[in-house]
Every structure is written in C-alpha cells, then in structure tokens.
Amino acid sequence: MHPDQPGLGNHAANAASVVDEAEQFDLVVATNARAIRLCTSLEFAVLGRVPGAFHWRREAYVDALVLHRSLLPAVPMTGPEG
C-alpha cells in the first residue's frame, strides 16, 4: 500500500491484491450479496454504480458497485465560510 498521488493526493491509498485468476477484485458485483455484506460490515460505503460492468453468465450483464472507506481521522468539515 502506498499513496495514490504525491503531494495533495497522498492521503488516498493505492493497494494491490492477489486474487484467483477467475476473480475480479476492483469492483463488487451488485448481485454478490455476501461481498456487499462483508464490505459494509468493514464500513465501506457504496459511492456509485457502473451499469452493466460485469458479464455474469446466468444473469447477462449486471451492475458493479464502487465502494469507499475513508481512512482520514474524523474531523469536522468546514465550508468556504470558515
């Protein structure tokens, strides 16, 4: 694991993982209830959905979910007014 971008983007992580060659790790298939439960139990939140991103033989094309979990310390957010 290492910072995704130098400088102002160094708070975002970039990691590599090894999975079985028949698996896809960068997306969570929207019909994979077990994986979604695991991710949400680890405090990942669904940020968005990529329509038809995964070709599942039994269900044709299904959506994939983009998940995110912040590793930043909990701090109050301030707007432009200060």
N, C-alpha and C positions, 0 to 999 in steps of 0.2 A: 504494500500500500504506500502511496506517495501522493503529494499534492497534484491535483489535476492541472493547474496552471501556475506559473511563477507569479510573484507579486500579489496583486489584488485578488487573484483567484486561488491562492494557496490554502484557503480554508475548506475547499471542496476536495474530496478524496477520489483517487482513481485506483482501483484494485483489480487484480487479475485472479481468476479462479480456474481450477481444473475440474471439468465435469466429464461424464461419459460422452463419447463422441456422438451418441444418438440423442443427446440432450441439448437444449438451448438455454443459456443462463442469463442473457442480457434482458430478457423480457419474461413476464409472468403471464401465461395464457389465462384469459379471463374465465375459462371453464375449469381451471385447476383449483378447485375449492381448497384442497389440503395445502397447497403452496400459498394461497392467499391468506388462509388462517395462520400459517406459520409466520408469514411476513408481517401481518398486522399484529400478531402477538409480540413481535420484536419491535413494535412501534413504528413500522413503516406505514406511510400513508399513500393512497392512490392519488397521483398527480394528474394522470390523464389516461387516455385510451387510444390505441393505434388500431383503427378499423381494419379487419381482415389481415392482420400481420402474421398470423400463424396458420399454416395449412394442416389441419387435423383431418386425417383420412376419414374418420367416422362422422365428422360434423362439417365437412367442407372447410371454409375459411372462417376463423374465429378471431375475435379481437385479442389484443395483448394489452396488459396494463403496465404503466410506468409508475414505479414506486420510489419513494424517497424517505430517508430518515435523517434528520438533522443531527450533526454531531457538535453543533455550536452550544456553548453554555447558555442556559436560559437567561436571557437579558431582556428588559423591556424594549420594545421597538419604539423609535421616535420618528415622527413625521417631519416634514420640512419646517414646521413651525417651532421645532425645538424639542 
